[in-house]
Every structure is written in C-alpha cells, then in structure tokens.
Amino acid sequence: MSIPLRKGIRGGGWQNTLVRLPPGEVHVYTIPLRPVPDDLEPFLRVLDQEERRRAGRFLFDKDRHQLILSHHALRTILACYVGRLPEELQFDRAEHGKPSLRQDSGLRHNLSHSHRLAVLGICREAELGVDVEHVERPVEHLQLARRFFASAEAEGLGKVAPERRNEVFFTIWTRKEAYIKAIGEGLTHPLDRFCVWRPQGPEPRLTSPDGRAQGYTLVDLEVPEGYRASLAVEGKGWSIRQYGFTAKDFLPGGRT
C-alpha cells in the first residue's frame, strides 16, 4: 500500500501543519537520503548535542550524512504530530537504546535507515519497530541464516531458488529486526527464538514458543527497488498508512 504524502507537510510546510493520528492507525514514512544538500548546517542546527556528537564520530561522510538527514527528517515529521518545532523535541533512551519522545504525547516511533533510504513508523500507545535494508550487496545468506535464524527458517531458505534467495533472506532479516526493535531488546534478543517466515506462504507471521510474538502485527512495507523493509507493532487490527517523500519534496537544492 502506498499513499501519497499529504500536501501540507511537503517542502518545509510542517511549520503550519498538525497531523492527526487516530487510534488504531500506524503512519509509515519512506524518506530518501539523497541528494545530500550542499550546506548541512541548517540540518545540524535542528539536531541536539548528542545527535551532532554521534554524527561527528563517523569515519565516512556517507554514514554521517545518513544520520544527519534521517534524524532531521525524524524531528521534522514528529513535530507535525505534537505541534512543536523540530529542534524543541527531546528524547530519552531505554535500557537497550530504543528512543522515545520525552514530550508527553502518547506517540511511539521508530526509525531505520540504510544506504540512501530511511523509514519512520509512528503510532499511539503501542510499541513498534521498523527496519529497512539495502539488499544490493554481497551477503553469505545460508551461513548467516544458520547462525542467526530459527532452524526452520534456515532450512527453508536453503531450499529457495538461488535467484530468489537474496530477496527472501532480507525479507526474513527485516521482519526479525522490526520485531526485536518493537519489543525494545534489539540484538540482545536472539533471532532464533522466534519465526517470521514459512516456506509454505509469503505472508508475514510471527510465532514464538512463549507466545509473546503472536501478540504483534507484522507487515512488509512498500519501498523502492533495491530495498526491503518491515514493520512490527504491538497488538492487532491496525490500519497501516504509508506515505512517501521524494527527494524534491524533502531535500531541495542538493547534490547527488
């Protein structure tokens, strides 16, 4: 499902826009991280001291640009939901690093970025996680699957035709990452303790021996070619609304 981004939030129009998020809806944004603006200083001014410090620690410009642009987008979009300026937002971090908005808004959010794309999920009063991965890179699919995936998933992946294996691997990977981000445990939660994929059917399905995973909704997101992305959100019966920026909408006057 792909829904055009509402006009009021385009091109910096967030100053006069308050986005309504009804109960039972998840809003998902796909955000291009190219072109990179010639002048990053206006983007850095929106970030807090910790975000700027993290950006400065990266060795490569591409990684620094990813963080700056994705966090600027995060703040710009969240500001539309709480009626504040992007630079006014403050964040706390849970034990395993999951961020939350300090302002008492009831909003939950999660951000992921890879290569030239970021994905942001937002809902109310329920935990969620998103993950996006750039798939056009060399990966030892079967070796990683045997190491990290549930045995049924690793065995099933080995039976997938080689030309489809990359797509299926990253489908499994993003689903798993989305779930462990939703529960707030990150990679401290072993990836082989729950299943997100069955060879019998392509639809997302979360299962775990303790039954915890069954309480979450799992969705494969629409993203540009060359990427895979997934959303996990606590509870059932959610309506997922997906919005897309273009580079022209969000990052005018940059460089490729």
C-alpha positions as a Python dict, from the first residue, in 0.01 Angstrom:
ca = {
    (1, 'M'): (0, 0, 0),
    (2, 'S'): (144, 339, -96),
    (3, 'I'): (-37, 662, -20),
    (4, 'P'): (92, 999, -149),
    (5, 'L'): (227, 1224, 123),
    (6, 'R'): (-30, 1480, 229),
    (7, 'K'): (47, 1815, 69),
    (8, 'G'): (59, 2014, 391),
    (9, 'I'): (381, 1854, 510),
    (10, 'R'): (578, 1891, 187),
    (11, 'G'): (860, 2131, 121),
    (12, 'G'): (905, 2250, 478),
    (13, 'G'): (533, 2323, 527),
    (14, 'W'): (549, 2150, 866),
    (15, 'Q'): (551, 2485, 1048),
    (16, 'N'): (177, 2526, 987),
    (17, 'T'): (74, 2160, 979),
    (18, 'L'): (-61, 1943, 1259),
    (19, 'V'): (-104, 1582, 1153),
    (20, 'R'): (-388, 1383, 1307),
    (21, 'L'): (-309, 1027, 1412),
    (22, 'P'): (-629, 841, 1506),
    (23, 'P'): (-618, 542, 1743),
    (24, 'G'): (-563, 220, 1552),
    (25, 'E'): (-353, 377, 1276),
    (26, 'V'): (19, 343, 1208),
    (27, 'H'): (177, 607, 986),
    (28, 'V'): (487, 498, 795),
    (29, 'Y'): (714, 739, 607),
    (30, 'T'): (976, 649, 347),
    (31, 'I'): (1239, 921, 320),
    (32, 'P'): (1515, 948, 57),
    (33, 'L'): (1857, 1042, 192),
    (34, 'R'): (1982, 1170, -144),
    (35, 'P'): (2067, 1418, -279),
    (36, 'V'): (2281, 1549, 5),
    (37, 'P'): (2234, 1926, 48),
    (38, 'D'): (2538, 2140, -28),
    (39, 'D'): (2501, 2306, 311),
    (40, 'L'): (2428, 2072, 601),
    (41, 'E'): (2446, 2339, 869),
    (42, 'P'): (2069, 2413, 870),
    (43, 'F'): (2006, 2041, 921),
    (44, 'L'): (2260, 2016, 1203),
    (45, 'R'): (2105, 2311, 1385),
    (46, 'V'): (1783, 2112, 1430),
    (47, 'L'): (1966, 1822, 1599),
    (48, 'D'): (2058, 1811, 1966),
    (49, 'Q'): (2407, 1788, 2108),
    (50, 'E'): (2406, 1408, 2133),
    (51, 'E'): (2290, 1365, 1772),
    (52, 'R'): (2562, 1602, 1649),
    (53, 'R'): (2819, 1418, 1860),
    (54, 'R'): (2713, 1084, 1711),
    (55, 'A'): (2732, 1227, 1359),
    (56, 'G'): (3081, 1358, 1423),
    (57, 'R'): (3209, 1015, 1528),
    (58, 'F'): (3155, 858, 1185),
    (59, 'L'): (3468, 798, 977),
    (60, 'F'): (3291, 816, 640),
    (61, 'D'): (3084, 1106, 510),
    (62, 'K'): (2810, 876, 378),
    (63, 'D'): (2740, 744, 729),
    (64, 'R'): (2745, 1093, 878),
    (65, 'H'): (2505, 1217, 611),
    (66, 'Q'): (2269, 924, 679),
    (67, 'L'): (2241, 1014, 1044),
    (68, 'I'): (2206, 1389, 994),
    (69, 'L'): (1941, 1365, 723),
    (70, 'S'): (1742, 1082, 881),
    (71, 'H'): (1732, 1249, 1223),
    (72, 'H'): (1639, 1582, 1068),
    (73, 'A'): (1351, 1404, 893),
    (74, 'L'): (1252, 1231, 1217),
    (75, 'R'): (1231, 1562, 1401),
    (76, 'T'): (1057, 1741, 1115),
    (77, 'I'): (785, 1477, 1090),
    (78, 'L'): (733, 1416, 1464),
    (79, 'A'): (699, 1792, 1513),
    (80, 'C'): (389, 1778, 1293),
    (81, 'Y'): (224, 1539, 1540),
    (82, 'V'): (297, 1728, 1861),
    (83, 'G'): (271, 2089, 1745),
    (84, 'R'): (629, 2181, 1836),
    (85, 'L'): (933, 2297, 1642),
    (86, 'P'): (1167, 2013, 1536),
    (87, 'E'): (1455, 2148, 1743),
    (88, 'E'): (1236, 2158, 2056),
    (89, 'L'): (1183, 1782, 2067),
    (90, 'Q'): (1366, 1588, 2337),
    (91, 'F'): (1429, 1215, 2351),
    (92, 'D'): (1500, 955, 2618),
    (93, 'R'): (1658, 615, 2563),
    (94, 'A'): (1551, 286, 2719),
    (95, 'E'): (1789, 26, 2860),
    (96, 'H'): (1878, -119, 2520),
    (97, 'G'): (1889, 214, 2341),
    (98, 'K'): (1536, 246, 2199),
    (99, 'P'): (1448, 618, 2184),
    (100, 'S'): (1120, 769, 2299),
    (101, 'L'): (980, 1119, 2278),
    (102, 'R'): (1011, 1294, 2613),
    (103, 'Q'): (712, 1520, 2546),
    (104, 'D'): (404, 1350, 2694),
    (105, 'S'): (220, 1292, 2367),
    (106, 'G'): (145, 919, 2377),
    (107, 'L'): (334, 886, 2049),
    (108, 'R'): (557, 589, 1979),
    (109, 'H'): (805, 598, 1692),
    (110, 'N'): (1088, 404, 1539),
    (111, 'L'): (1344, 497, 1273),
    (112, 'S'): (1564, 286, 1047),
    (113, 'H'): (1798, 386, 767),
    (114, 'S'): (2013, 201, 515),
    (115, 'H'): (2219, 334, 225),
    (116, 'R'): (2001, 606, 67),
    (117, 'L'): (1667, 544, 237),
    (118, 'A'): (1513, 595, 581),
    (119, 'V'): (1184, 456, 714),
    (120, 'L'): (994, 604, 1009),
    (121, 'G'): (695, 445, 1184),
    (122, 'I'): (461, 634, 1422),
    (123, 'C'): (161, 520, 1628),
    (124, 'R'): (-8, 589, 1962),
    (125, 'E'): (11, 392, 2287),
    (126, 'A'): (171, 78, 2138),
    (127, 'E'): (529, -26, 2080),
    (128, 'L'): (652, -59, 1723),
    (129, 'G'): (970, -123, 1528),
    (130, 'V'): (1075, -74, 1167),
    (131, 'D'): (1373, -197, 970),
    (132, 'V'): (1493, -118, 619),
    (133, 'E'): (1786, -283, 444),
    (134, 'H'): (1965, -211, 118),
    (135, 'V'): (1974, -552, -49),
    (136, 'E'): (2213, -488, -339),
    (137, 'R'): (2524, -605, -157),
    (138, 'P'): (2708, -934, -120),
    (139, 'V'): (2582, -1149, 166),
    (140, 'E'): (2656, -1507, 275),
    (141, 'H'): (2287, -1590, 302),
    (142, 'L'): (2298, -1950, 416),
    (143, 'Q'): (2589, -1901, 654),
    (144, 'L'): (2415, -1611, 829),
    (145, 'A'): (2081, -1793, 831),
    (146, 'R'): (2230, -2099, 1001),
    (147, 'R'): (2394, -1874, 1259),
    (148, 'F'): (2103, -1641, 1341),
    (149, 'F'): (1768, -1769, 1212),
    (150, 'A'): (1536, -2029, 1359),
    (151, 'S'): (1622, -2375, 1227),
    (152, 'A'): (1303, -2400, 1019),
    (153, 'E'): (1379, -2065, 854),
    (154, 'A'): (1741, -2155, 779),
    (155, 'E'): (1638, -2492, 639),
    (156, 'G'): (1364, -2334, 429),
    (157, 'L'): (1596, -2066, 293),
    (158, 'G'): (1832, -2337, 174),
    (159, 'K'): (1555, -2475, -46),
    (160, 'V'): (1475, -2139, -208),
    (161, 'A'): (1594, -2099, -567),
    (162, 'P'): (1931, -1917, -572),
    (163, 'E'): (1794, -1629, -778),
    (164, 'R'): (1531, -1559, -506),
    (165, 'R'): (1747, -1624, -203),
    (166, 'N'): (1866, -1266, -155),
    (167, 'E'): (1509, -1132, -156),
    (168, 'V'): (1387, -1395, 89),
    (169, 'F'): (1688, -1355, 318),
    (170, 'F'): (1635, -981, 357),
    (171, 'T'): (1260, -1029, 399),
    (172, 'I'): (1331, -1255, 696),
    (173, 'W'): (1603, -1026, 829),
    (174, 'T'): (1397, -705, 821),
    (175, 'R'): (1099, -878, 981),
    (176, 'K'): (1317, -1003, 1265),
    (177, 'E'): (1486, -666, 1316),
    (178, 'A'): (1149, -489, 1320),
    (179, 'Y'): (1020, -724, 1591),
    (180, 'I'): (1321, -700, 1822),
    (181, 'K'): (1313, -321, 1786),
    (182, 'A'): (941, -321, 1870),
    (183, 'I'): (996, -514, 2193),
    (184, 'G'): (1286, -283, 2278),
    (185, 'E'): (1550, -551, 2319),
    (186, 'G'): (1748, -511, 1998),
    (187, 'L'): (2007, -776, 1923),
    (188, 'T'): (2013, -883, 2289),
    (189, 'H'): (1706, -1089, 2192),
    (190, 'P'): (1826, -1398, 2000),
    (191, 'L'): (1691, -1405, 1644),
    (192, 'D'): (1647, -1783, 1650),
    (193, 'R'): (1389, -1774, 1932),
    (194, 'F'): (1102, -1667, 1707),
    (195, 'C'): (989, -1722, 1348),
    (196, 'V'): (875, -1466, 1091),
    (197, 'W'): (868, -1671, 769),
    (198, 'R'): (739, -2004, 644),
    (199, 'P'): (826, -2164, 310),
    (200, 'Q'): (457, -2255, 269),
    (201, 'G'): (342, -1894, 232),
    (202, 'P'): (484, -1545, 178),
    (203, 'E'): (260, -1363, 426),
    (204, 'P'): (432, -1232, 741),
    (205, 'R'): (362, -1439, 1051),
    (206, 'L'): (518, -1400, 1394),
    (207, 'T'): (542, -1702, 1622),
    (208, 'S'): (746, -1786, 1930),
    (209, 'P'): (736, -2077, 2177),
    (210, 'D'): (636, -1846, 2465),
    (211, 'G'): (351, -1691, 2263),
    (212, 'R'): (483, -1336, 2304),
    (213, 'A'): (544, -1277, 1932),
    (214, 'Q'): (189, -1373, 1841),
    (215, 'G'): (69, -1052, 2006),
    (216, 'Y'): (232, -838, 1738),
    (217, 'T'): (131, -742, 1384),
    (218, 'L'): (398, -787, 1117),
    (219, 'V'): (383, -608, 780),
    (220, 'D'): (612, -593, 477),
    (221, 'L'): (638, -231, 364),
    (222, 'E'): (645, -85, 14),
    (223, 'V'): (989, 61, -54),
    (224, 'P'): (1189, 143, -369),
    (225, 'E'): (1359, -131, -568),
    (226, 'G'): (1681, -244, -407),
    (227, 'Y'): (1542, -231, -52),
    (228, 'R'): (1332, -446, 181),
    (229, 'A'): (1152, -310, 485),
    (230, 'S'): (920, -438, 758),
    (231, 'L'): (706, -305, 1043),
    (232, 'A'): (617, -480, 1370),
    (233, 'V'): (360, -324, 1601),
    (234, 'E'): (212, -438, 1931),
    (235, 'G'): (-146, -560, 1904),
    (236, 'K'): (-381, -648, 1620),
    (237, 'G'): (-625, -476, 1387),
    (238, 'W'): (-400, -188, 1284),
    (239, 'S'): (-460, 25, 976),
    (240, 'I'): (-124, 95, 811),
    (241, 'R'): (-98, 421, 616),
    (242, 'Q'): (222, 462, 418),
    (243, 'Y'): (346, 799, 296),
    (244, 'G'): (634, 877, 64),
    (245, 'F'): (857, 1176, 24),
    (246, 'T'): (1055, 1239, -291),
    (247, 'A'): (1399, 1395, -289),
    (248, 'K'): (1248, 1710, -442),
    (249, 'D'): (991, 1737, -162),
    (250, 'F'): (1231, 1693, 124),
    (251, 'L'): (1584, 1783, 19),
    (252, 'P'): (1572, 2062, -240),
    (253, 'G'): (1888, 2210, -387),
    (254, 'G'): (2125, 1926, -301),
    (255, 'R'): (2383, 1721, -478),
    (256, 'T'): (2365, 1359, -596),
}
